[in-house]
Amino acid sequence: MKGFPETYQHISRFHRDPSVTDNPTPDLWVVHLANRLAIAAGFAVGETPDAGALHESDAAQRLNLSEETLEAMGNQIKGRMASLDGLLV
């Protein structure tokens, strides 16, 4: 991906599974978690939520996020997407 900083390329390549890289940065874990939250909230095309609990994921552990915090984040995503209803059609 010519022209994009290496950091962005790394995140783009590994955001679905940071464990496959030798150098999962905090930025990568944040984007990975955001991806999983969006999927868990039902905003994904062709993907289903992971069977495992999000608060037990490597991303949540590395970012030190509690189950309550993750639930609040998921609710915020759903609320914000609901407020966009009709604009994305």
DRENTORKOL-3810 file (N, C-alpha, C; in nm, 4 decimals):
REM DRENTORKOL-3810
@n.u->0.0838; n.v->-0.1175; n.w->0.0000; ca.u->0.0000; ca.v->0.0000; ca.w->0.0000; c.u->0.0880; c.v->0.1233; c.w->0.0000
@n.u->0.1276; n.v->0.1592; n.w->-0.1130; ca.u->0.2180; ca.v->0.2717; ca.w->-0.1283; c.u->0.1515; c.v->0.4014; c.w->-0.0819
@n.u->0.2257; n.v->0.4793; n.w->-0.0063; ca.u->0.1772; ca.v->0.6087; ca.w->0.0376; c.u->0.1167; c.v->0.6102; c.w->0.1768
@n.u->0.0844; n.v->0.4947; n.w->0.2316; ca.u->0.0294; ca.v->0.4889; ca.w->0.3661; c.u->0.1407; c.v->0.4563; c.w->0.4650
@n.u->0.1388; n.v->0.5213; n.w->0.5820; ca.u->0.2399; ca.v->0.4902; ca.w->0.6826; c.u->0.2373; c.v->0.3422; c.w->0.7204
@n.u->0.3515; n.v->0.2899; n.w->0.7554; ca.u->0.3644; ca.v->0.1485; ca.w->0.7916; c.u->0.2676; c.v->0.1089; c.w->0.9038
@n.u->0.2475; n.v->0.1993; n.w->0.9986; ca.u->0.1557; ca.v->0.1698; ca.w->1.1099; c.u->0.0157; c.v->0.1385; c.w->1.0583
@n.u->-0.0338; n.v->0.2192; n.w->0.9641; ca.u->-0.1670; ca.v->0.1964; ca.w->0.9092; c.u->-0.1738; c.v->0.0683; c.w->0.8283
@n.u->-0.0682; n.v->0.0393; n.w->0.7572; ca.u->-0.0635; ca.v->-0.0844; ca.w->0.6801; c.u->-0.0703; c.v->-0.2050; c.w->0.7736
@n.u->0.0032; n.v->-0.1976; n.w->0.8818; ca.u->0.0071; ca.v->-0.3062; ca.w->0.9797; c.u->-0.1321; c.v->-0.3281; c.w->1.0397
@n.u->-0.1976; n.v->-0.2190; n.w->1.0780; ca.u->-0.3320; ca.v->-0.2287; ca.w->1.1350; c.u->-0.4295; c.v->-0.2848; c.w->1.0330
@n.u->-0.4215; n.v->-0.2386; n.w->0.9104; ca.u->-0.5104; ca.v->-0.2862; ca.w->0.8053; c.u->-0.4944; c.v->-0.4362; c.w->0.7812
@n.u->-0.3713; n.v->-0.4816; n.w->0.7815; ca.u->-0.3447; ca.v->-0.6242; ca.w->0.7557; c.u->-0.3902; c.v->-0.7152; c.w->0.8686
@n.u->-0.3733; n.v->-0.6714; n.w->0.9929; ca.u->-0.3890; ca.v->-0.7627; ca.w->1.1058; c.u->-0.5045; c.v->-0.7304; c.w->1.2006
@n.u->-0.5921; n.v->-0.6362; n.w->1.1657; ca.u->-0.6971; ca.v->-0.5967; ca.w->1.2596; c.u->-0.7961; c.v->-0.7092; c.w->1.2905
@n.u->-0.8098; n.v->-0.8039; n.w->1.2026; ca.u->-0.9014; ca.v->-0.9151; ca.w->1.2302; c.u->-0.8416; c.v->-1.0167; c.w->1.3278
@n.u->-0.7095; n.v->-1.0301; n.w->1.3257; ca.u->-0.6451; ca.v->-1.1263; ca.w->1.4154; c.u->-0.5034; c.v->-1.0806; c.w->1.4499
@n.u->-0.4905; n.v->-0.9945; n.w->1.5511; ca.u->-0.3587; ca.v->-0.9424; ca.w->1.5883; c.u->-0.2599; c.v->-1.0499; c.w->1.6334
@n.u->-0.3097; n.v->-1.1642; n.w->1.6728; ca.u->-0.2197; ca.v->-1.2682; ca.w->1.7237; c.u->-0.1297; c.v->-1.3275; c.w->1.6156
@n.u->-0.1605; n.v->-1.3034; n.w->1.4882; ca.u->-0.0778; ca.v->-1.3597; ca.w->1.3813; c.u->0.0442; c.v->-1.2736; c.w->1.3504
@n.u->0.0560; n.v->-1.1593; n.w->1.4156; ca.u->0.1726; ca.v->-1.0743; ca.w->1.3956; c.u->0.2635; c.v->-1.0801; c.w->1.5180
@n.u->0.3913; n.v->-1.0608; n.w->1.4955; ca.u->0.4870; ca.v->-1.0622; ca.w->1.6057; c.u->0.4828; c.v->-0.9328; c.w->1.6863
@n.u->0.4206; n.v->-0.8282; n.w->1.6294; ca.u->0.4248; ca.v->-0.6975; ca.w->1.6922; c.u->0.2866; c.v->-0.6335; c.w->1.6990
@n.u->0.1946; n.v->-0.6898; n.w->1.7796; ca.u->0.0625; ca.v->-0.6265; ca.w->1.7902; c.u->0.0707; c.v->-0.5014; c.w->1.8774
@n.u->0.0614; n.v->-0.3853; n.w->1.8155; ca.u->0.0722; ca.v->-0.2581; ca.w->1.8855; c.u->-0.0587; c.v->-0.2250; c.w->1.9573
@n.u->-0.0546; n.v->-0.1326; n.w->2.0530; ca.u->-0.1798; ca.v->-0.0907; ca.w->2.1181; c.u->-0.2821; c.v->-0.0385; c.w->2.0171
@n.u->-0.2372; n.v->0.0343; n.w->1.9151; ca.u->-0.3293; ca.v->0.0828; ca.w->1.8113; c.u->-0.3985; c.v->-0.0330; c.w->1.7411
@n.u->-0.3251; n.v->-0.1368; n.w->1.7139; ca.u->-0.3827; ca.v->-0.2547; ca.w->1.6490; c.u->-0.4880; c.v->-0.3186; c.w->1.7388
@n.u->-0.4595; n.v->-0.3299; n.w->1.8681; ca.u->-0.5570; ca.v->-0.3887; ca.w->1.9606; c.u->-0.6836; c.v->-0.3038; c.w->1.9683
@n.u->-0.6704; n.v->-0.1713; n.w->1.9643; ca.u->-0.7871; ca.v->-0.0831; ca.w->1.9684; c.u->-0.8742; c.v->-0.1041; c.w->1.8449
@n.u->-0.8136; n.v->-0.1073; n.w->1.7280; ca.u->-0.8904; ca.v->-0.1263; ca.w->1.6042; c.u->-0.9520; c.v->-0.2663; c.w->1.6009
@n.u->-0.8773; n.v->-0.3654; n.w->1.6456; ca.u->-0.9311; ca.v->-0.5017; ca.w->1.6525; c.u->-1.0541; c.v->-0.5064; c.w->1.7436
@n.u->-1.0436; n.v->-0.4433; n.w->1.8597; ca.u->-1.1558; ca.v->-0.4431; ca.w->1.9530; c.u->-1.2754; c.v->-0.3679; c.w->1.8940
@n.u->-1.2505; n.v->-0.2556; n.w->1.8282; ca.u->-1.3593; ca.v->-0.1806; ca.w->1.7643; c.u->-1.4285; c.v->-0.2662; c.w->1.6587
@n.u->-1.3511; n.v->-0.3419; n.w->1.5833; ca.u->-1.4073; ca.v->-0.4318; ca.w->1.4834; c.u->-1.4954; c.v->-0.5370; c.w->1.5504
@n.u->-1.4452; n.v->-0.5969; n.w->1.6578; ca.u->-1.5236; ca.v->-0.6989; ca.w->1.7289; c.u->-1.6496; c.v->-0.6404; c.w->1.7918
@n.u->-1.6399; n.v->-0.5175; n.w->1.8450; ca.u->-1.7583; ca.v->-0.4529; ca.w->1.9028; c.u->-1.8642; c.v->-0.4279; c.w->1.7967
@n.u->-1.8228; n.v->-0.3810; n.w->1.6805; ca.u->-1.9171; ca.v->-0.3552; ca.w->1.5720; c.u->-1.9843; c.v->-0.4845; c.w->1.5267
@n.u->-1.9076; n.v->-0.5906; n.w->1.5164; ca.u->-1.9640; ca.v->-0.7202; ca.w->1.4775; c.u->-2.0623; c.v->-0.7683; c.w->1.5835
@n.u->-2.0230; n.v->-0.7578; n.w->1.7109; ca.u->-2.1096; ca.v->-0.8016; ca.w->1.8205; c.u->-2.2390; c.v->-0.7208; c.w->1.8263
@n.u->-2.2322; n.v->-0.5932; n.w->1.7848; ca.u->-2.3503; ca.v->-0.5075; ca.w->1.7842; c.u->-2.4385; c.v->-0.5324; c.w->1.6628
@n.u->-2.3927; n.v->-0.6180; n.w->1.5722; ca.u->-2.4733; ca.v->-0.6542; ca.w->1.4562; c.u->-2.4450; c.v->-0.5721; c.w->1.3316
@n.u->-2.3337; n.v->-0.5002; n.w->1.3302; ca.u->-2.3013; ca.v->-0.4151; ca.w->1.2160; c.u->-2.1840; c.v->-0.4711; c.w->1.1384
@n.u->-2.2078; n.v->-0.5825; n.w->1.0739; ca.u->-2.1045; ca.v->-0.6450; ca.w->0.9928; c.u->-2.1720; c.v->-0.7134; c.w->0.8749
@n.u->-2.1052; n.v->-0.7137; n.w->0.7644; ca.u->-2.1572; ca.v->-0.7801; ca.w->0.6453; c.u->-2.0867; c.v->-0.9139; c.w->0.6324
@n.u->-2.1619; n.v->-1.0208; n.w->0.6441; ca.u->-2.1067; ca.v->-1.1534; ca.w->0.6248; c.u->-2.0238; c.v->-1.2067; c.w->0.7408
@n.u->-2.0301; n.v->-1.1418; n.w->0.8556; ca.u->-1.9551; ca.v->-1.1903; ca.w->0.9718; c.u->-2.0516; c.v->-1.2092; c.w->1.0878
@n.u->-2.0225; n.v->-1.3069; n.w->1.1703; ca.u->-2.1021; ca.v->-1.3303; ca.w->1.2900; c.u->-2.0139; c.v->-1.3084; c.w->1.4124
@n.u->-2.0744; n.v->-1.2698; n.w->1.5238; ca.u->-1.9951; ca.v->-1.2482; ca.w->1.6448; c.u->-1.9211; c.v->-1.3744; c.w->1.6863
@n.u->-1.8047; n.v->-1.3541; n.w->1.7489; ca.u->-1.7285; ca.v->-1.4671; ca.w->1.8019; c.u->-1.8090; c.v->-1.5343; c.w->1.9124
@n.u->-1.7858; n.v->-1.6619; n.w->1.9286; ca.u->-1.8552; ca.v->-1.7363; ca.w->2.0331; c.u->-1.8053; c.v->-1.6959; c.w->2.1718
@n.u->-1.6793; n.v->-1.6561; n.w->2.1818; ca.u->-1.6216; ca.v->-1.6198; ca.w->2.3105; c.u->-1.6696; c.v->-1.4851; c.w->2.3608
@n.u->-1.6658; n.v->-1.4695; n.w->2.4922; ca.u->-1.7057; ca.v->-1.3434; ca.w->2.5526; c.u->-1.6028; c.v->-1.2349; c.w->2.5196
@n.u->-1.6518; n.v->-1.1204; n.w->2.4817; ca.u->-1.5644; ca.v->-1.0113; ca.w->2.4405; c.u->-1.4732; c.v->-0.9652; c.w->2.5544
@n.u->-1.5271; n.v->-0.9643; n.w->2.6770; ca.u->-1.4456; ca.v->-0.9180; ca.w->2.7895; c.u->-1.3312; c.v->-1.0137; c.w->2.8239
@n.u->-1.3365; n.v->-1.1339; n.w->2.7700; ca.u->-1.2283; ca.v->-1.2302; ca.w->2.7937; c.u->-1.1287; c.v->-1.2321; c.w->2.6774
@n.u->-1.1504; n.v->-1.1488; n.w->2.5776; ca.u->-1.0628; ca.v->-1.1473; ca.w->2.4610; c.u->-0.9261; c.v->-1.0884; c.w->2.4954
@n.u->-0.8277; n.v->-1.1230; n.w->2.4136; ca.u->-0.6937; ca.v->-1.0670; ca.w->2.4312; c.u->-0.6976; c.v->-0.9149; c.w->2.4246
@n.u->-0.7777; n.v->-0.8610; n.w->2.3333; ca.u->-0.7849; ca.v->-0.7157; ca.w->2.3173; c.u->-0.8362; c.v->-0.6492; c.w->2.4442
@n.u->-0.9448; n.v->-0.7005; n.w->2.4994; ca.u->-1.0007; ca.v->-0.6420; ca.w->2.6217; c.u->-0.9019; c.v->-0.6546; c.w->2.7376
@n.u->-0.8342; n.v->-0.7664; n.w->2.7457; ca.u->-0.7361; ca.v->-0.7870; ca.w->2.8528; c.u->-0.6184; c.v->-0.6906; c.w->2.8374
@n.u->-0.5654; n.v->-0.6799; n.w->2.7169; ca.u->-0.4500; ca.v->-0.5922; ca.w->2.6928; c.u->-0.4839; c.v->-0.4451; c.w->2.7121
@n.u->-0.6091; n.v->-0.4088; n.w->2.6832; ca.u->-0.6519; ca.v->-0.2699; ca.w->2.6981; c.u->-0.7161; c.v->-0.2433; c.w->2.8342
@n.u->-0.7214; n.v->-0.3487; n.w->2.9168; ca.u->-0.7718; ca.v->-0.3390; ca.w->3.0536; c.u->-0.9157; c.v->-0.2849; c.w->3.0577
@n.u->-1.0039; n.v->-0.3454; n.w->2.9774; ca.u->-1.1429; ca.v->-0.3027; ca.w->2.9708; c.u->-1.2324; c.v->-0.4066; c.w->3.0372
@n.u->-1.3186; n.v->-0.3601; n.w->3.1245; ca.u->-1.4088; ca.v->-0.4484; ca.w->3.1978; c.u->-1.5291; c.v->-0.4875; c.w->3.1123
@n.u->-1.6000; n.v->-0.5866; n.w->3.1592; ca.u->-1.7214; ca.v->-0.6310; ca.w->3.0911; c.u->-1.8235; c.v->-0.5168; c.w->3.0859
@n.u->-1.8338; n.v->-0.4409; n.w->3.1930; ca.u->-1.9277; ca.v->-0.3294; ca.w->3.1987; c.u->-1.8914; c.v->-0.2202; c.w->3.0979
@n.u->-1.7633; n.v->-0.1909; n.w->3.0878; ca.u->-1.7181; ca.v->-0.0893; ca.w->2.9925; c.u->-1.7469; c.v->-0.1332; c.w->2.8497
@n.u->-1.7190; n.v->-0.2583; n.w->2.8202; ca.u->-1.7437; ca.v->-0.3101; ca.w->2.6850; c.u->-1.8928; c.v->-0.3101; c.w->2.6523
@n.u->-1.9747; n.v->-0.3425; n.w->2.7500; ca.u->-2.1197; ca.v->-0.3401; ca.w->2.7283; c.u->-2.1659; c.v->-0.1968; c.w->2.7003
@n.u->-2.1126; n.v->-0.1005; n.w->2.7759; ca.u->-2.1481; ca.v->0.0398; ca.w->2.7536; c.u->-2.1036; c.v->0.0851; c.w->2.6145
@n.u->-1.9858; n.v->0.0424; n.w->2.5736; ca.u->-1.9364; ca.v->0.0780; ca.w->2.4410; c.u->-2.0273; c.v->0.0196; c.w->2.3327
@n.u->-2.0665; n.v->-0.1053; n.w->2.3491; ca.u->-2.1566; ca.v->-0.1692; ca.w->2.2536; c.u->-2.2903; c.v->-0.0971; c.w->2.2460
@n.u->-2.3415; n.v->-0.0537; n.w->2.3612; ca.u->-2.4677; ca.v->0.0200; ca.w->2.3633; c.u->-2.4539; c.v->0.1553; c.w->2.2939
@n.u->-2.3390; n.v->0.2199; n.w->2.3104; ca.u->-2.3152; ca.v->0.3468; ca.w->2.2419; c.u->-2.3139; c.v->0.3277; c.w->2.0901
@n.u->-2.2500; n.v->0.2209; n.w->2.0458; ca.u->-2.2468; ca.v->0.1924; ca.w->1.9019; c.u->-2.3891; c.v->0.1748; c.w->1.8494
@n.u->-2.4679; n.v->0.0958; n.w->1.9192; ca.u->-2.6061; ca.v->0.0714; ca.w->1.8761; c.u->-2.6862; c.v->0.2007; c.w->1.8751
@n.u->-2.6686; n.v->0.2842; n.w->1.9768; ca.u->-2.7408; ca.v->0.4112; ca.w->1.9842; c.u->-2.7017; c.v->0.5059; c.w->1.8723
@n.u->-2.5735; n.v->0.5152; n.w->1.8464; ca.u->-2.5276; ca.v->0.6045; ca.w->1.7391; c.u->-2.5728; c.v->0.5554; c.w->1.6024
@n.u->-2.5694; n.v->0.4247; n.w->1.5825; ca.u->-2.6151; ca.v->0.3713; ca.w->1.4547; c.u->-2.7662; c.v->0.3918; c.w->1.4394
@n.u->-2.8400; n.v->0.3775; n.w->1.5484; ca.u->-2.9859; ca.v->0.4006; ca.w->1.5430; c.u->-3.0150; c.v->0.5454; c.w->1.5064
@n.u->-2.9324; n.v->0.6379; n.w->1.5544; ca.u->-2.9547; ca.v->0.7792; ca.w->1.5223; c.u->-2.9268; c.v->0.8094; c.w->1.3749
@n.u->-2.8549; n.v->0.7221; n.w->1.3088; ca.u->-2.8262; ca.v->0.7385; ca.w->1.1660; c.u->-2.9268; c.v->0.6663; c.w->1.0771
@n.u->-3.0213; n.v->0.5972; n.w->1.1387; ca.u->-3.1197; ca.v->0.5209; ca.w->1.0630; c.u->-3.1871; c.v->0.6107; c.w->0.9597
@n.u->-3.1910; n.v->0.5657; n.w->0.8395; ca.u->-3.2500; ca.v->0.6400; ca.w->0.7306; c.u->-3.1491; c.v->0.7173; c.w->0.6485
@n.u->-3.0365; n.v->0.7502; n.w->0.7084; ca.u->-2.9320; ca.v->0.8227; ca.w->0.6355; c.u->-2.8453; c.v->0.7284; c.w->0.5542
@n.u->-2.8387; n.v->0.6047; n.w->0.5942; ca.u->-2.7481; ca.v->0.5091; ca.w->0.5300; c.u->-2.8184; c.v->0.4188; c.w->0.4302
@n.u->-2.9390; n.v->0.4534; n.w->0.3937; ca.u->-3.0159; ca.v->0.3704; ca.w->0.3011; c.u->-2.9943; c.v->0.4162; c.w->0.1590
END
